């Protein structure tokens, strides 16, 4: 099935969602909009299904790094079901690579800036090191480098 036909079918089958081209695939729960990247390639189709998975799962935000990772996994599981409805399969290696990007992001932001041991997350933007007692703040922006500002 051609990519344009898949997009057309998704629009028909999910009328509660608005689909718009953007810089990358993402889910915006505030206005029920799913963005998809251009050019609309096979991988973008997989990402689009993943973002629809977030929408169908009711994902609005996340409360912790683990919560984020679980929501990403849940959205990929939904994406695989969506893909089967349109007679294509999402490559498992692609899914693992995407999940690895979140695992790496979590790993980097949880490293203590003072002693480099892993800290314990206090809330979505704060950690504390159980070894040296340092505290640091991080951003929730998953697309930027994880800066750690020590207190």
C-alpha atoms as a printed R data frame, in Angstrom:
    type eleno elety resid chain resno       x      y      z
1   ATOM     1    CA   UNK     A     1   0.000  0.000  0.000
2   ATOM     2    CA   UNK     A     2   1.368  3.422 -0.899
3   ATOM     3    CA   UNK     A     3   2.146  5.830  1.933
4   ATOM     4    CA   UNK     A     4  -0.397  8.397  0.755
5   ATOM     5    CA   UNK     A     5  -3.108  5.728  0.744
6   ATOM     6    CA   UNK     A     6  -2.196  4.694  4.300
7   ATOM     7    CA   UNK     A     7  -2.414  8.310  5.454
8   ATOM     8    CA   UNK     A     8  -5.767  8.685  3.724
9   ATOM     9    CA   UNK     A     9  -7.055  5.510  5.419
10  ATOM    10    CA   UNK     A    10  -5.788  6.641  8.827
11  ATOM    11    CA   UNK     A    11  -7.621  9.953  8.432
12  ATOM    12    CA   UNK     A    12 -10.795  8.057  7.535
13  ATOM    13    CA   UNK     A    13 -10.479  5.504 10.364
14  ATOM    14    CA   UNK     A    14  -9.503  7.978 13.104
15  ATOM    15    CA   UNK     A    15 -11.760 11.000 12.508
16  ATOM    16    CA   UNK     A    16 -11.313 12.092 16.149
17  ATOM    17    CA   UNK     A    17  -7.676 12.934 15.308
18  ATOM    18    CA   UNK     A    18  -6.280 15.689 13.159
19  ATOM    19    CA   UNK     A    19  -3.276 14.767 11.002
20  ATOM    20    CA   UNK     A    20  -0.778 17.435  9.973
21  ATOM    21    CA   UNK     A    21   2.672 17.407  8.402
22  ATOM    22    CA   UNK     A    22   5.481 18.612 10.645
23  ATOM    23    CA   UNK     A    23   9.197 18.355 11.266
24  ATOM    24    CA   UNK     A    24   8.794 14.987 12.982
25  ATOM    25    CA   UNK     A    25   6.093 12.649 14.183
26  ATOM    26    CA   UNK     A    26   4.563 13.646 17.510
27  ATOM    27    CA   UNK     A    27   1.288 13.562 19.455
28  ATOM    28    CA   UNK     A    28  -0.216 16.803 20.746
29  ATOM    29    CA   UNK     A    29  -2.998 15.834 23.170
30  ATOM    30    CA   UNK     A    30  -4.085 19.466 23.743
31  ATOM    31    CA   UNK     A    31  -5.693 19.604 20.311
32  ATOM    32    CA   UNK     A    32  -5.862 15.890 19.354
33  ATOM    33    CA   UNK     A    33  -3.317 16.407 16.581
34  ATOM    34    CA   UNK     A    34  -0.887 13.843 15.252
35  ATOM    35    CA   UNK     A    35   2.024 15.310 13.315
36  ATOM    36    CA   UNK     A    36   3.997 13.276 10.784
37  ATOM    37    CA   UNK     A    37   7.353 13.980  9.209
38  ATOM    38    CA   UNK     A    38   8.046 14.583  5.550
39  ATOM    39    CA   UNK     A    39   9.013 13.029  3.276
40  ATOM    40    CA   UNK     A    40   6.392 10.432  4.166
41  ATOM    41    CA   UNK     A    41   8.549  7.282  4.118
42  ATOM    42    CA   UNK     A    42   8.012  3.792  5.481
43  ATOM    43    CA   UNK     A    43   9.691  4.740  8.782
44  ATOM    44    CA   UNK     A    44   7.512  7.845  9.022
45  ATOM    45    CA   UNK     A    45   4.481  5.604  8.596
46  ATOM    46    CA   UNK     A    46   5.696  3.505 11.521
47  ATOM    47    CA   UNK     A    47   6.212  6.648 13.606
48  ATOM    48    CA   UNK     A    48   2.784  7.936 12.637
49  ATOM    49    CA   UNK     A    49   1.202  4.684 13.862
50  ATOM    50    CA   UNK     A    50   3.206  5.049 17.084
51  ATOM    51    CA   UNK     A    51   1.859  8.557 17.662
52  ATOM    52    CA   UNK     A    52  -1.673  7.317 17.007
53  ATOM    53    CA   UNK     A    53  -0.868  4.662 19.615
54  ATOM    54    CA   UNK     A    54  -0.213  7.444 22.128
55  ATOM    55    CA   UNK     A    55  -3.557  9.024 21.218
56  ATOM    56    CA   UNK     A    56  -5.507  5.770 21.514
57  ATOM    57    CA   UNK     A    57  -3.823  5.024 24.836
58  ATOM    58    CA   UNK     A    58  -4.880  8.413 26.211
59  ATOM    59    CA   UNK     A    59  -1.331  9.599 26.871
60  ATOM    60    CA   UNK     A    60  -1.245 13.215 28.020
61  ATOM    61    CA   UNK     A    61   2.036 13.535 29.948
62  ATOM    62    CA   UNK     A    62   4.410 11.454 32.034
63  ATOM    63    CA   UNK     A    63   5.206 11.452 35.756
64  ATOM    64    CA   UNK     A    64   8.652  9.855 35.753
65  ATOM    65    CA   UNK     A    65  11.283  8.421 33.463
66  ATOM    66    CA   UNK     A    66   9.914  4.908 33.953
67  ATOM    67    CA   UNK     A    67   6.374  6.142 33.255
68  ATOM    68    CA   UNK     A    68   7.624  7.692 30.005
69  ATOM    69    CA   UNK     A    69   9.337  4.477 28.943
70  ATOM    70    CA   UNK     A    70   6.215  2.432 29.733
71  ATOM    71    CA   UNK     A    71   4.072  4.826 27.692
72  ATOM    72    CA   UNK     A    72   6.486  4.599 24.778
73  ATOM    73    CA   UNK     A    73   6.312  0.816 24.905
74  ATOM    74    CA   UNK     A    74   2.501  0.904 25.122
75  ATOM    75    CA   UNK     A    75   2.311  3.227 22.104
76  ATOM    76    CA   UNK     A    76   4.544  0.878 20.081
77  ATOM    77    CA   UNK     A    77   2.337 -2.088 20.995
78  ATOM    78    CA   UNK     A    78  -0.688 -0.123 19.732
79  ATOM    79    CA   UNK     A    79   1.255  0.876 16.609
80  ATOM    80    CA   UNK     A    80   1.904 -2.765 15.766
81  ATOM    81    CA   UNK     A    81  -1.845 -3.490 15.975
82  ATOM    82    CA   UNK     A    82  -2.654 -0.461 13.810
83  ATOM    83    CA   UNK     A    83  -0.093 -1.537 11.196
84  ATOM    84    CA   UNK     A    84  -1.636 -5.001 10.937
85  ATOM    85    CA   UNK     A    85  -4.998 -3.383 10.121
86  ATOM    86    CA   UNK     A    86  -3.339 -1.864  7.049
87  ATOM    87    CA   UNK     A    87  -1.396 -4.994  6.046
88  ATOM    88    CA   UNK     A    88   2.106 -3.920  7.011
89  ATOM    89    CA   UNK     A    89   4.471 -4.782  9.828
90  ATOM    90    CA   UNK     A    90   6.614 -2.423 11.874
91  ATOM    91    CA   UNK     A    91  10.200 -3.597 12.059
92  ATOM    92    CA   UNK     A    92  11.047 -4.765 15.610
93  ATOM    93    CA   UNK     A    93  14.629 -3.506 15.288
94  ATOM    94    CA   UNK     A    94  13.248 -0.028 14.539
95  ATOM    95    CA   UNK     A    95  11.062 -0.172 17.659
96  ATOM    96    CA   UNK     A    96  14.023 -1.234 19.804
97  ATOM    97    CA   UNK     A    97  16.172  1.560 18.355
98  ATOM    98    CA   UNK     A    98  13.476  4.080 19.236
99  ATOM    99    CA   UNK     A    99  13.125  2.688 22.759
100 ATOM   100    CA   UNK     A   100  16.923  2.707 23.103
101 ATOM   101    CA   UNK     A   101  16.946  6.432 22.365
102 ATOM   102    CA   UNK     A   102  14.688  6.946 25.418
103 ATOM   103    CA   UNK     A   103  16.760  4.560 27.534
104 ATOM   104    CA   UNK     A   104  19.914  6.493 26.612
105 ATOM   105    CA   UNK     A   105  18.226  9.826 27.381
106 ATOM   106    CA   UNK     A   106  17.138  8.511 30.806
107 ATOM   107    CA   UNK     A   107  20.609  7.098 31.470
108 ATOM   108    CA   UNK     A   108  22.308 10.429 30.699
109 ATOM   109    CA   UNK     A   109  19.977 12.620 32.721
110 ATOM   110    CA   UNK     A   110  20.099 10.333 35.763
111 ATOM   111    CA   UNK     A   111  23.918 10.459 36.008
112 ATOM   112    CA   UNK     A   112  25.148 12.590 38.882
113 ATOM   113    CA   UNK     A   113  27.101 15.596 37.522
114 ATOM   114    CA   UNK     A   114  29.481 15.357 40.492
115 ATOM   115    CA   UNK     A   115  30.336 11.644 40.854
116 ATOM   116    CA   UNK     A   116  28.637 10.159 37.725
117 ATOM   117    CA   UNK     A   117  26.753  7.500 39.703
118 ATOM   118    CA   UNK     A   118  23.050  7.110 39.029
119 ATOM   119    CA   UNK     A   119  20.645  9.256 40.993
120 ATOM   120    CA   UNK     A   120  17.099  8.734 42.173
121 ATOM   121    CA   UNK     A   121  14.399 10.710 40.424
122 ATOM   122    CA   UNK     A   122  12.495 13.024 42.778
123 ATOM   123    CA   UNK     A   123  10.002 14.348 40.212
124 ATOM   124    CA   UNK     A   124   9.981 14.848 36.437
125 ATOM   125    CA   UNK     A   125  12.837 17.374 36.573
126 ATOM   126    CA   UNK     A   126  14.852 16.644 39.743
127 ATOM   127    CA   UNK     A   127  17.287 13.954 40.865
128 ATOM   128    CA   UNK     A   128  19.359 13.266 43.974
129 ATOM   129    CA   UNK     A   129  22.503 11.137 44.197
130 ATOM   130    CA   UNK     A   130  22.410  8.472 46.897
131 ATOM   131    CA   UNK     A   131  26.210  8.392 46.974
132 ATOM   132    CA   UNK     A   132  27.316 12.038 47.272
133 ATOM   133    CA   UNK     A   133  23.903 13.637 48.031
134 ATOM   134    CA   UNK     A   134  24.173 16.051 45.090
135 ATOM   135    CA   UNK     A   135  20.936 17.339 43.645
136 ATOM   136    CA   UNK     A   136  20.388 18.390 40.056
137 ATOM   137    CA   UNK     A   137  17.644 19.540 37.719
138 ATOM   138    CA   UNK     A   138  16.984 18.368 34.172
139 ATOM   139    CA   UNK     A   139  14.658 19.341 31.333
140 ATOM   140    CA   UNK     A   140  11.725 17.222 30.189
141 ATOM   141    CA   UNK     A   141  12.559 17.965 26.549
142 ATOM   142    CA   UNK     A   142  13.362 14.556 25.074
143 ATOM   143    CA   UNK     A   143  14.706 15.967 21.831
144 ATOM   144    CA   UNK     A   144  17.511 18.030 23.344
145 ATOM   145    CA   UNK     A   145  20.746 17.093 25.022
146 ATOM   146    CA   UNK     A   146  20.096 16.224 28.704
147 ATOM   147    CA   UNK     A   147  21.727 19.081 30.602
148 ATOM   148    CA   UNK     A   148  22.080 18.597 34.357
149 ATOM   149    CA   UNK     A   149  22.098 21.749 36.452
150 ATOM   150    CA   UNK     A   150  23.598 21.108 39.860
151 ATOM   151    CA   UNK     A   151  22.054 22.834 42.866
